[in-house]
Amino acid sequence: MSPFSWRTMWVLALFDLPTESKAQRRAYTRFRKHLLEDGFTMMQYSVYQRHCASHENAQAHIARMGARLPPEGEVRFITITDRQFELIKTFWGKHRQTAEKSPAQLEFF
């Protein structure tokens, strides 16, 4: 366990956006693009994740994405510590997969 695992955070973005009309599909695509541009990666359909160096950094990303919400649908942001993220158990069928490892060091872009 990293000595900083209690300080580093993961932000999970969970969303359920309508895609029935062309305008809704465009809004969905635009929001997903904003998530990717902000460093989020897809964890599973409509669930994206981003590693952050601190709680304050996580809140900055949440605020940025909150300002880019589509006009319809539901979006939730959850923050969990690096240690909590390591405890995620992933199952594919009956075979357990290990959780994604945290970055070994801070990544600067």
C-alpha positions in Angstrom: 0.0 0.0 0.0 1.3 3.4 -0.9 1.9 5.8 2.0 -0.2 8.4 0.1 -3.1 6.0 -0.6 -5.3 7.9 1.9 -4.6 11.2 0.2 -4.9 10.4 -3.5 -8.5 10.1 -4.8 -10.4 8.6 -7.6 -13.4 10.4 -9.1 -16.1 8.2 -10.6 -18.6 9.8 -13.0 -21.8 7.8 -13.4 -24.4 9.0 -15.8 -27.6 8.0 -17.4 -28.3 10.3 -20.4 -31.1 10.1 -22.9 -30.1 9.3 -26.5 -33.5 9.2 -28.2 -33.2 12.3 -30.3 -30.3 13.6 -32.4 -29.8 16.5 -30.1 -29.7 14.2 -27.0 -27.1 12.0 -28.8 -25.1 15.0 -29.6 -25.2 16.2 -25.9 -24.2 12.7 -24.7 -21.3 12.6 -27.1 -20.2 16.1 -26.1 -20.3 15.3 -22.4 -18.4 12.0 -22.9 -15.8 13.9 -25.0 -15.4 16.5 -22.1 -14.8 13.6 -19.7 -12.1 12.1 -21.9 -10.4 15.5 -22.4 -10.4 16.0 -18.7 -8.5 12.8 -18.2 -11.3 10.4 -17.3 -11.2 6.9 -18.7 -14.0 4.5 -19.3 -14.4 2.0 -16.4 -17.6 0.5 -17.9 -20.5 1.8 -20.0 -21.6 5.2 -18.5 -19.0 4.9 -15.7 -15.8 6.8 -16.0 -12.9 7.1 -13.6 -10.1 9.6 -13.0 -7.2 9.5 -10.6 -6.5 12.7 -8.7 -3.6 13.8 -6.5 -5.8 15.2 -3.7 -9.3 15.8 -2.5 -9.0 19.4 -3.7 -7.9 18.3 -7.1 -10.8 15.9 -7.3 -13.2 18.7 -6.4 -11.8 20.9 -9.2 -12.4 18.2 -11.8 -15.9 17.6 -10.5 -16.7 21.3 -10.7 -15.3 21.5 -14.2 -17.4 18.6 -15.4 -20.4 19.9 -13.4 -20.3 23.0 -15.5 -20.4 20.9 -18.7 -23.5 18.8 -17.9 -26.0 18.1 -20.6 -29.4 19.7 -20.3 -31.1 16.3 -19.6 -30.3 13.1 -17.8 -28.6 12.3 -14.5 -24.9 12.5 -13.7 -23.3 11.6 -10.3 -19.8 12.1 -9.2 -18.3 9.9 -6.4 -14.9 10.4 -4.8 -13.1 7.5 -3.1 -9.7 7.2 -1.7 -7.0 5.2 -3.5 -7.2 2.6 -0.8 -10.9 2.2 -1.3 -10.4 1.9 -5.0 -7.9 -0.9 -4.5 -10.6 -2.9 -2.7 -12.9 -3.0 -5.7 -13.5 -6.5 -6.8 -14.3 -7.0 -10.5 -16.0 -10.1 -11.9 -16.2 -11.1 -15.5 -18.6 -14.1 -15.6 -17.3 -16.4 -12.9 -13.7 -15.3 -13.1 -12.4 -12.5 -10.8 -10.2 -9.8 -12.3 -7.9 -7.7 -10.2 -8.7 -4.0 -9.7 -6.8 -1.4 -11.8 -3.6 -0.4 -10.1 -3.0 3.2 -9.0 -0.4 5.1 -10.8 3.1 4.6 -9.2 3.7 8.3 -9.1 1.9 11.5 -9.9 1.5 12.1 -13.6 1.9 15.6 -14.9 0.4 16.4 -18.3 
